[in-house]
Amino acid sequence: MLNDLWENHRGKLLGTGVGFFLGLLYLIVGFWDMLIFAFILFIGYYMGKKLDRGEKPVQLDHLWQWLSERWKMFR
């Protein structure tokens, strides 16, 4: 069962593990404990899910385009 999980969902498992580790570090340090912990865990899962699909975990060109469109109203 664990091998099946590792073979089919490797990115999600790794992303969630890294997110859990980073979230646990932040939880020990403090400040908005559970909210930040859940957010970091979600980001790790989301990036792992993208890796499982064969996509780039962070697409900077889409992020840049989104930010440019949002900040046009302030120009």
C-alpha positions as CSV (number, residue, x, y, z in Angstrom):
1,M,0.0,0.0,0.0
2,L,2.8,2.4,0.8
3,N,4.6,1.6,-2.4
4,D,1.4,2.3,-4.3
5,L,1.1,5.7,-2.6
6,W,4.7,6.5,-3.3
7,E,4.5,5.5,-7.0
8,N,1.2,7.3,-7.8
9,H,1.4,10.4,-5.5
10,R,5.1,11.0,-4.9
11,G,4.9,14.8,-5.5
12,K,1.9,15.2,-3.2
13,L,3.6,13.2,-0.4
14,L,6.8,15.1,-0.7
15,G,5.1,18.5,-0.9
16,T,2.9,17.7,2.1
17,G,5.9,16.4,4.0
18,V,8.0,19.5,3.3
19,G,5.0,21.7,4.1
20,F,4.4,19.8,7.4
21,F,8.0,20.2,8.4
22,L,8.1,23.9,7.6
23,G,4.7,24.4,9.3
24,L,5.9,22.5,12.4
25,L,8.9,24.8,12.6
26,Y,6.7,27.8,12.4
27,L,4.3,26.3,14.9
28,I,7.1,25.9,17.4
29,V,8.1,29.5,16.9
30,G,4.5,30.7,17.3
31,F,2.3,33.6,16.0
32,W,-1.0,32.6,14.3
33,D,0.0,29.0,14.8
34,M,-2.8,26.9,13.3
35,L,-3.7,29.4,10.5
36,I,-0.1,29.6,9.1
37,F,0.5,25.9,9.7
38,A,-2.6,25.0,7.6
39,F,-1.6,27.5,4.9
40,I,1.9,26.1,4.6
41,L,0.6,22.6,4.5
42,F,-1.8,23.5,1.7
43,I,0.9,25.2,-0.3
44,G,3.1,22.0,0.0
45,Y,0.2,19.8,-1.1
46,Y,-0.7,22.1,-4.0
47,M,2.9,22.2,-5.3
48,G,3.2,18.4,-4.9
49,K,-0.1,17.9,-6.8
50,K,1.3,20.1,-9.7
51,L,4.5,17.9,-9.7
52,D,2.3,14.8,-10.0
53,R,0.6,16.2,-13.0
54,G,4.0,17.0,-14.6
55,E,3.5,20.7,-14.4
56,K,5.9,23.3,-13.0
57,P,5.2,23.9,-9.4
58,V,5.6,27.7,-9.8
59,Q,4.8,29.4,-13.0
60,L,6.4,32.8,-12.8
61,D,5.1,34.1,-16.1
62,H,1.5,33.6,-15.1
63,L,2.3,35.2,-11.7
64,W,4.0,38.2,-13.4
65,Q,1.0,38.6,-15.8
66,W,-1.5,38.5,-12.9
67,L,0.5,41.0,-10.9
68,S,0.8,43.4,-13.9
69,E,-2.9,43.3,-14.6
70,R,-3.7,44.0,-10.9
71,W,-1.3,46.9,-10.6
72,K,-2.3,48.7,-13.8
73,M,-5.0,50.5,-11.9
74,F,-2.4,52.2,-9.7
75,R,-0.4,53.6,-12.6
